[in-house]
Amino acid sequence: MSVRSETTDLKRLSRLDVFPAFHKVADRRVLVVGHGGEAAAKVRLLGETNAIIEVVSAEIEPELAEVIAAVGAHHIAEDFRPRHLNGVALVFSAREDERLDRAVVEAARILGVPANAVDKPELCDFYTGALVNRAPIAVAITSTGVGPVLARHIRARIEGLLPRSTGDLARLAESLRETAARVLTDGATRRRFWAKFFSGPVATNFYAGRPDVARVEAQRLLNAAQDESGFVWLVGAGPGAEDLLTLRAQRLLQEADVIVYDALVPEAVVAMGRRDAQRISVGKRKGAHSVPQDQINTVLVELAQDGHKVVRLKAGDPLVFGRAGEEMDALRAADIGFEVVPGVTAAFAAAASAQIPLTLRGVASTLVFATGHSADSETLPDWAGLALKGATVAVYMGRTVAAAVSQRLMEAGLAGTTPVAIIENAAHPEERQFAGTLADLPALGERADISGATLIVIGEAVAHAALSKAAPIAPRLRATIAA
């Protein structure tokens, strides 16, 4: 199979074969054709809607008769005929016989009526999922790949997450919808109002059984929303793995009007933002700065002054070699409100993957975050003294100056046998690990096969890592020594 066809197959696997949609059934006829337990299950499910439910079967079993009576459905005691489909919104065939179900589906398709044959997905025009009813809110879960068992499991989880009073909260929201649309004319402001409505004190008080307090909080929130100004969040995207993003970062990505992101932030993380949010790439890599830092500062200030809620998305943690200090200074000078949301920095992600104890009693009691360059792009291992005292040093952006770092540290007195680990693309699916010594480190800059973001960890604590399967930093040198 070619690479292109493999890529196409992967894209297909990541896409849905069905499009989730909800049918309007209030005061419309929905037909269930069947006589037994399968028909009873569908009638019971439809009984949670305002549909006019009709059951067609010459004879029915007691279970189905009980369900029909319980939900107020109507039993048509006849064998199915295509005329029964005239004017119906949907039809469910639960005749427990493939030939009979196929007859219903084929008749429905001739008349343009969407049909579902129970437990026969190959015959279905649509699927029904496990339903979580919080009217007027409904959550339906279906899985055509692994069947109803997973859908029921997910339904149980969602039932626990959505309190029974969620529907009452939704009705309060509906009563405020026209007012919010009238007084909050800006779409972004309106979206933020609703985000806070459903996640702040309004919802908290409603769920706690204090609806009167919730209504007061809703009015207060609506009044405050009219005076909102722009704001910037400096958000750490972590090392790139989507599940290492903090919960706060995920929430803010859904609230932001604009997402300003760096080159090292994966597209999958950027895509977690609200679909209609504006996305601005200000990607910077060594030797290819597409947007100067002072211009990024200006962009953030201008967006906030225009009233936007901005997420400035940075790889790792904003305060660790993320130049957040310069951005904070610019925002303070412009009197723009901002907040820093920490992220998992590369050193922690790399150490976790390689099981490197960055600090270890009796071995390393100090941890140094360092960069291989100064502000003038000069090699700057002025932390050499700390390394000599037993610190673990995590070097960011040091691949191209690895030889100079190694030389200066050994000149300062650090042994060439000091353990070194290199983690490329930490926490990414394509992560690679390399192990060696300080004397091997110059080989890093000579290896064209290592081109991803790399983190270098230097220190005796590295000897206690799980690096038995790591590749050597200098493979040719190791081969020579082994010979």
VENMO-V523485 format. One record per residue. N is the residue number from 0. RES is the residue in one letter. SS is DSSP state (a for helix, b for strand, c for the rest). OMEGA is omega in radians with two decimals (* if undefined). BURIAL is 1 if it has 16 or more other ideal C-beta (glycine too) atoms within 10 Angstrom, else 0. Layout:
((N | RES | SS | OMEGA | BURIAL) (N | RES | SS | OMEGA | BURIAL))
//
This chain:
((0 | M | c | -3.12 | 0) (1 | S | c | 3.10 | 0) (2 | V | a | -3.11 | 0) (3 | R | a | -3.13 | 0) (4 | S | a | 3.08 | 0) (5 | E | a | 3.11 | 0) (6 | T | a | 3.12 | 0) (7 | T | a | 3.14 | 0) (8 | D | a | 3.13 | 0) (9 | L | a | 3.10 | 0) (10 | K | a | 3.13 | 0) (11 | R | a | -3.13 | 0) (12 | L | a | -3.11 | 0) (13 | S | c | -3.13 | 0) (14 | R | c | -3.13 | 0) (15 | L | c | 3.01 | 0) (16 | D | c | 3.11 | 0) (17 | V | c | 3.10 | 0) (18 | F | c | -3.11 | 0) (19 | P | c | 3.13 | 0) (20 | A | c | 3.10 | 0) (21 | F | c | 3.10 | 0) (22 | H | c | 3.00 | 0) (23 | K | c | -3.09 | 0) (24 | V | c | -3.11 | 1) (25 | A | c | 3.11 | 0) (26 | D | c | 3.06 | 0) (27 | R | c | -3.12 | 0) (28 | R | b | 3.02 | 1) (29 | V | b | -3.02 | 1) (30 | L | b | 3.00 | 1) (31 | V | b | 3.13 | 1) (32 | V | b | -3.12 | 1) (33 | G | b | -3.00 | 1) (34 | H | c | -2.97 | 1) (35 | G | c | -3.03 | 1) (36 | G | a | 3.14 | 0) (37 | E | a | 3.09 | 1) (38 | A | a | 3.14 | 1) (39 | A | a | 3.14 | 1) (40 | A | a | -3.14 | 1) (41 | K | a | 3.11 | 1) (42 | V | a | 3.12 | 1) (43 | R | a | 3.11 | 1) (44 | L | a | 3.13 | 1) (45 | L | a | 3.12 | 1) (46 | G | c | 3.07 | 1) (47 | E | c | 3.10 | 0) (48 | T | c | 3.09 | 1) (49 | N | c | 3.10 | 0) (50 | A | c | 2.98 | 1) (51 | I | b | -2.98 | 1) (52 | I | b | 3.10 | 1) (53 | E | b | 3.13 | 1) (54 | V | b | -3.13 | 1) (55 | V | b | 3.03 | 1) (56 | S | c | -3.12 | 1) (57 | A | c | 3.10 | 0) (58 | E | c | 3.13 | 0) (59 | I | c | 3.12 | 1) (60 | E | c | -3.08 | 0) (61 | P | a | -3.14 | 0) (62 | E | a | -3.14 | 0) (63 | L | a | 3.11 | 1) (64 | A | a | 3.13 | 0) (65 | E | a | -3.13 | 0) (66 | V | a | 3.11 | 1) (67 | I | a | 3.13 | 1) (68 | A | a | -3.07 | 0) (69 | A | a | -3.07 | 0) (70 | V | a | 3.13 | 1) (71 | G | c | 3.10 | 0) (72 | A | c | -3.12 | 1) (73 | H | b | -3.14 | 0) (74 | H | b | 3.04 | 1) (75 | I | b | -3.01 | 0) (76 | A | c | -3.14 | 0) (77 | E | c | 2.95 | 0) (78 | D | c | -3.09 | 0) (79 | F | c | 3.00 | 1) (80 | R | c | 3.13 | 0) (81 | P | a | -3.13 | 0) (82 | R | a | 3.12 | 0) (83 | H | a | -3.09 | 1) (84 | L | a | -3.09 | 1) (85 | N | c | 3.06 | 0) (86 | G | c | -3.13 | 0) (87 | V | c | -3.13 | 1) (88 | A | c | -3.12 | 1) (89 | L | b | 3.01 | 1) (90 | V | b | 3.04 | 1) (91 | F | b | 3.08 | 1) (92 | S | b | -3.12 | 1) (93 | A | b | -3.05 | 1) (94 | R | c | 3.05 | 1) (95 | E | c | 3.08 | 0) (96 | D | c | -3.02 | 0) (97 | E | a | -3.13 | 0) (98 | R | a | -3.12 | 0) (99 | L | a | 3.11 | 1) (100 | D | a | -3.14 | 1) (101 | R | a | 3.13 | 1) (102 | A | a | 3.11 | 1) (103 | V | a | -3.10 | 1) (104 | V | a | -3.12 | 1) (105 | E | a | 3.09 | 0) (106 | A | a | -3.14 | 1) (107 | A | a | -3.11 | 1) (108 | R | a | 3.08 | 0) (109 | I | a | -3.11 | 0) (110 | L | a | 3.11 | 0) (111 | G | c | 3.13 | 0) (112 | V | c | 3.08 | 1) (113 | P | b | -3.05 | 1) (114 | A | b | 3.06 | 1) (115 | N | b | 3.05 | 1) (116 | A | b | -2.99 | 1) (117 | V | c | 3.11 | 1) (118 | D | c | 3.07 | 0) (119 | K | c | -3.02 | 0) (120 | P | a | -3.12 | 0) (121 | E | a | 3.12 | 0) (122 | L | a | -2.96 | 1) (123 | C | c | 2.93 | 1) (124 | D | c | 3.12 | 0) (125 | F | c | 3.12 | 0) (126 | Y | c | 2.98 | 0) (127 | T | c | -3.11 | 1) (128 | G | c | 2.99 | 1) (129 | A | b | -2.99 | 1) (130 | L | b | 2.97 | 0) (131 | V | b | -3.03 | 1) (132 | N | b | 3.01 | 1) (133 | R | b | -3.02 | 1) (134 | A | c | 0.19 | 0) (135 | P | c | 3.11 | 0) (136 | I | b | 3.06 | 0) (137 | A | b | 3.05 | 0) (138 | V | b | 3.11 | 1) (139 | A | b | -3.11 | 1) (140 | I | b | 3.08 | 1) (141 | T | c | 3.08 | 1) (142 | S | c | -3.14 | 1) (143 | T | c | -3.08 | 0) (144 | G | c | -3.06 | 0) (145 | V | c | 2.98 | 0) (146 | G | c | -2.99 | 0) (147 | P | a | -3.08 | 1) (148 | V | a | 3.11 | 0) (149 | L | a | -3.14 | 0) (150 | A | a | 3.13 | 1) (151 | R | a | 3.12 | 0) (152 | H | a | 3.14 | 0) (153 | I | a | 3.11 | 1) (154 | R | a | -3.14 | 1) (155 | A | a | 3.13 | 0) (156 | R | a | -3.11 | 0) (157 | I | a | 3.08 | 0) (158 | E | a | 3.14 | 0) (159 | G | a | -3.10 | 0) (160 | L | a | -3.08 | 0) (161 | L | c | 3.10 | 1) (162 | P | c | -3.13 | 0) (163 | R | c | -3.10 | 0) (164 | S | c | 3.12 | 1) (165 | T | a | 3.12 | 1) (166 | G | a | 3.10 | 0) (167 | D | a | 3.09 | 1) (168 | L | a | 3.12 | 1) (169 | A | a | 3.11 | 0) (170 | R | a | 3.05 | 0) (171 | L | a | 3.11 | 1) (172 | A | a | -3.13 | 1) (173 | E | a | 3.14 | 0) (174 | S | a | -3.13 | 0) (175 | L | a | -2.98 | 1) (176 | R | a | -3.11 | 0) (177 | E | a | 3.12 | 0) (178 | T | a | 3.14 | 0) (179 | A | a | 3.13 | 1) (180 | A | a | -3.10 | 0) (181 | R | a | -3.04 | 0) (182 | V | a | 3.11 | 0) (183 | L | c | -3.02 | 1) (184 | T | c | 3.13 | 0) (185 | D | c | -3.08 | 0) (186 | G | a | -3.12 | 0) (187 | A | a | 3.12 | 1) (188 | T | a | -3.14 | 1) (189 | R | a | 3.12 | 1) (190 | R | a | -3.14 | 1) (191 | R | a | 3.10 | 1) (192 | F | a | -3.10 | 1) (193 | W | a | 3.10 | 1) (194 | A | a | 3.13 | 1) (195 | K | a | 3.12 | 1) (196 | F | a | -3.04 | 1) (197 | F | a | -3.10 | 0) (198 | S | a | -3.09 | 0) (199 | G | c | -3.05 | 0) (200 | P | a | 3.10 | 1) (201 | V | a | -3.14 | 1) (202 | A | a | -3.12 | 1) (203 | T | a | -3.13 | 0) (204 | N | a | 3.13 | 1) (205 | F | a | -3.13 | 1) (206 | Y | a | 3.14 | 1) (207 | A | c | 3.11 | 0) (208 | G | c | 3.13 | 0) (209 | R | c | -3.06 | 0) (210 | P | a | 3.14 | 0) (211 | D | a | 3.10 | 0) (212 | V | a | 3.14 | 0) (213 | A | a | -3.14 | 1) (214 | R | a | 3.09 | 1) (215 | V | a | 3.13 | 0) (216 | E | a | 3.12 | 1) (217 | A | a | 3.12 | 1) (218 | Q | a | 3.11 | 0) (219 | R | a | 3.14 | 0) (220 | L | a | 3.14 | 1) (221 | L | a | 3.11 | 1) (222 | N | a | -3.10 | 0) (223 | A | a | -3.09 | 0) (224 | A | a | -3.11 | 1) (225 | Q | c | -3.10 | 0) (226 | D | c | -3.08 | 0) (227 | E | c | 3.05 | 0) (228 | S | c | -3.12 | 0) (229 | G | c | -3.10 | 1) (230 | F | b | 3.13 | 1) (231 | V | b | 2.99 | 1) (232 | W | b | 3.04 | 1) (233 | L | b | -2.92 | 1) (234 | V | b | 3.05 | 1) (235 | G | b | -3.14 | 1) (236 | A | c | -3.09 | 1) (237 | G | b | -3.06 | 1) (238 | P | c | 3.10 | 1) (239 | G | c | 3.11 | 1) (240 | A | c | -3.05 | 1) (241 | E | a | -3.08 | 0) (242 | D | a | 3.01 | 0) (243 | L | a | 3.03 | 1) (244 | L | c | -3.14 | 1) (245 | T | c | 3.11 | 1) (246 | L | a | 3.13 | 0) (247 | R | a | 3.11 | 0) (248 | A | a | 3.11 | 1) (249 | Q | a | -3.13 | 0) (250 | R | a | -3.10 | 0) (251 | L | a | 3.08 | 1) (252 | L | a | 3.11 | 1) (253 | Q | a | -3.11 | 0) (254 | E | a | -3.00 | 1) (255 | A | c | 3.00 | 1) (256 | D | c | -3.08 | 1) (257 | V | b | 3.07 | 1) (258 | I | b | 3.11 | 1) (259 | V | b | -2.95 | 1) (260 | Y | b | -3.13 | 1) (261 | D | c | -3.12 | 1) (262 | A | c | -3.08 | 0) (263 | L | c | 3.09 | 1) (264 | V | c | -3.09 | 1) (265 | P | c | 3.13 | 1) (266 | E | a | -3.14 | 0) (267 | A | a | 3.11 | 0) (268 | V | a | 3.10 | 1) (269 | V | a | -3.11 | 1) (270 | A | c | 3.11 | 0) (271 | M | c | 3.07 | 1) (272 | G | c | 3.11 | 1) (273 | R | c | -3.01 | 1) (274 | R | c | -3.09 | 0) (275 | D | c | 3.10 | 0) (276 | A | c | 3.06 | 1) (277 | Q | b | -3.14 | 0) (278 | R | b | -3.11 | 0) (279 | I | b | 3.11 | 1) (280 | S | b | 3.06 | 0) (281 | V | c | -3.01 | 1) (282 | G | c | 3.09 | 0) (283 | K | b | 3.00 | 1) (284 | R | b | -3.13 | 0) (285 | K | c | 3.08 | 0) (286 | G | c | -3.11 | 0) (287 | A | b | -3.11 | 0) (288 | H | b | -3.07 | 0) (289 | S | c | 3.13 | 0) (290 | V | c | 3.12 | 1) (291 | P | c | -3.08 | 0) (292 | Q | a | -3.13 | 0) (293 | D | a | 3.09 | 0) (294 | Q | a | 3.07 | 0) (295 | I | a | 3.11 | 1) (296 | N | a | -3.12 | 1) (297 | T | a | 3.13 | 0) (298 | V | a | -3.13 | 1) (299 | L | a | -3.12 | 1) (300 | V | a | -3.09 | 1) (301 | E | a | 3.12 | 0) (302 | L | a | 3.14 | 1) (303 | A | a | 3.11 | 1) (304 | Q | a | 3.08 | 0) (305 | D | c | 3.07 | 0) (306 | G | c | -3.10 | 0) (307 | H | c | 2.95 | 1) (308 | K | b | -2.95 | 1) (309 | V | b | 2.94 | 1) (310 | V | b | 3.04 | 1) (311 | R | b | -2.99 | 1) (312 | L | b | -3.09 | 1) (313 | K | b | 3.07 | 1) (314 | A | c | 3.14 | 1) (315 | G | b | 3.12 | 1) (316 | D | c | -3.08 | 1) (317 | P | c | -3.03 | 1) (318 | L | c | 3.11 | 1) (319 | V | c | -3.12 | 1) (320 | F | c | 3.13 | 1) (321 | G | c | 3.12 | 1) (322 | R | c | 3.10 | 1) (323 | A | a | -3.13 | 1) (324 | G | a | -3.14 | 0) (325 | E | a | -3.14 | 0) (326 | E | a | 3.10 | 1) (327 | M | a | 3.11 | 1) (328 | D | a | -3.13 | 0) (329 | A | a | -3.13 | 1) (330 | L | a | 3.09 | 1) (331 | R | a | -3.11 | 0) (332 | A | a | -3.14 | 0) (333 | A | c | 3.14 | 1) (334 | D | c | 3.10 | 0) (335 | I | c | 3.09 | 1) (336 | G | b | 3.13 | 0) (337 | F | b | 3.10 | 1) (338 | E | b | 3.10 | 0) (339 | V | b | 3.11 | 1) (340 | V | b | -3.03 | 1) (341 | P | c | 3.08 | 1) (342 | G | c | 3.12 | 1) (343 | V | c | -3.12 | 1) (344 | T | c | -3.02 | 1) (345 | A | a | -3.12 | 1) (346 | A | a | -3.14 | 1) (347 | F | a | 3.13 | 1) (348 | A | a | 3.14 | 1) (349 | A | a | 3.14 | 1) (350 | A | a | 3.13 | 1) (351 | A | a | -3.13 | 1) (352 | S | a | -3.09 | 1) (353 | A | a | -3.12 | 1) (354 | Q | c | 3.10 | 0) (355 | I | c | 3.06 | 1) (356 | P | c | -3.04 | 0) (357 | L | c | 2.98 | 1) (358 | T | c | -3.08 | 0) (359 | L | b | -3.08 | 1) (360 | R | c | 3.14 | 0) (361 | G | c | -3.12 | 0) (362 | V | c | -3.09 | 0) (363 | A | b | 3.13 | 1) (364 | S | c | -3.12 | 0) (365 | T | c | 3.11 | 0) (366 | L | b | -3.11 | 1) (367 | V | b | 2.95 | 1) (368 | F | b | -3.06 | 0) (369 | A | b | 3.02 | 1) (370 | T | b | -3.11 | 1) (371 | G | c | -3.07 | 1) (372 | H | b | 2.97 | 1) (373 | S | c | 3.11 | 0) (374 | A | c | 3.13 | 0) (375 | D | c | 3.11 | 0) (376 | S | c | 3.05 | 0) (377 | E | c | 3.09 | 0) (378 | T | b | -2.94 | 1) (379 | L | c | 3.07 | 1) (380 | P | c | 3.13 | 1) (381 | D | c | 3.05 | 0) (382 | W | c | -3.11 | 1) (383 | A | a | -3.13 | 1) (384 | G | a | 3.12 | 0) (385 | L | a | 3.11 | 1) (386 | A | a | 3.12 | 1) (387 | L | a | -3.12 | 0) (388 | K | c | 3.04 | 0) (389 | G | c | 3.13 | 0) (390 | A | c | 2.93 | 1) (391 | T | b | -3.08 | 1) (392 | V | b | 3.05 | 1) (393 | A | b | -3.06 | 1) (394 | V | b | 3.08 | 1) (395 | Y | b | 3.02 | 1) (396 | M | c | -3.06 | 1) (397 | G | c | -3.03 | 1) (398 | R | a | -3.04 | 1) (399 | T | a | -3.14 | 1) (400 | V | a | -3.09 | 1) (401 | A | a | -3.11 | 1) (402 | A | a | -3.13 | 0) (403 | A | a | 3.11 | 1) (404 | V | a | 3.13 | 1) (405 | S | a | -3.10 | 1) (406 | Q | a | -3.07 | 1) (407 | R | a | 3.11 | 1) (408 | L | a | 3.12 | 1) (409 | M | a | 3.06 | 1) (410 | E | a | 3.13 | 0) (411 | A | c | 3.08 | 0) (412 | G | c | 3.13 | 0) (413 | L | c | -3.06 | 1) (414 | A | c | 3.10 | 0) (415 | G | c | 3.14 | 0) (416 | T | c | 3.13 | 0) (417 | T | c | -3.10 | 1) (418 | P | b | 3.12 | 1) (419 | V | b | 3.02 | 1) (420 | A | b | 3.08 | 1) (421 | I | b | 3.10 | 1) (422 | I | b | 3.09 | 1) (423 | E | b | 3.12 | 1) (424 | N | c | -3.11 | 1) (425 | A | c | 3.08 | 1) (426 | A | c | 3.03 | 1) (427 | H | c | 3.08 | 1) (428 | P | c | -3.11 | 0) (429 | E | c | 3.14 | 0) (430 | E | c | 3.04 | 1) (431 | R | b | -3.13 | 1) (432 | Q | b | 3.12 | 1) (433 | F | b | -3.12 | 1) (434 | A | b | 3.12 | 1) (435 | G | b | -3.12 | 1) (436 | T | b | 3.12 | 1) (437 | L | a | 3.13 | 1) (438 | A | a | 3.12 | 1) (439 | D | a | -2.94 | 1) (440 | L | c | 3.14 | 1) (441 | P | c | -3.13 | 1) (442 | A | a | -3.12 | 1) (443 | L | a | -3.11 | 1) (444 | G | a | -3.11 | 1) (445 | E | a | -3.04 | 0) (446 | R | c | 3.14 | 1) (447 | A | c | -3.10 | 0) (448 | D | c | 3.08 | 0) (449 | I | c | -3.05 | 1) (450 | S | c | -3.14 | 0) (451 | G | c | 3.09 | 0) (452 | A | c | -3.08 | 1) (453 | T | b | 3.03 | 1) (454 | L | b | -3.13 | 1) (455 | I | b | 3.09 | 1) (456 | V | b | -3.07 | 1) (457 | I | b | 3.07 | 1) (458 | G | c | -3.10 | 1) (459 | E | a | 3.13 | 1) (460 | A | a | -3.13 | 1) (461 | V | a | 3.14 | 1) (462 | A | a | -3.12 | 1) (463 | H | a | -3.12 | 0) (464 | A | c | 3.08 | 1) (465 | A | c | -3.04 | 0) (466 | L | c | -3.07 | 1) (467 | S | c | -3.13 | 0) (468 | K | c | 3.14 | 0) (469 | A | c | 3.08 | 1) (470 | A | b | 3.11 | 1) (471 | P | b | 3.10 | 0) (472 | I | c | -3.11 | 1) (473 | A | c | -3.03 | 1) (474 | P | a | -3.12 | 0) (475 | R | a | 3.11 | 0) (476 | L | a | 3.13 | 1) (477 | R | a | -3.13 | 0) (478 | A | a | 3.14 | 0) (479 | T | a | -3.12 | 0) (480 | I | a | -3.13 | 0) (481 | A | a | 3.13 | 0) (482 | A | c | * | 0))
//
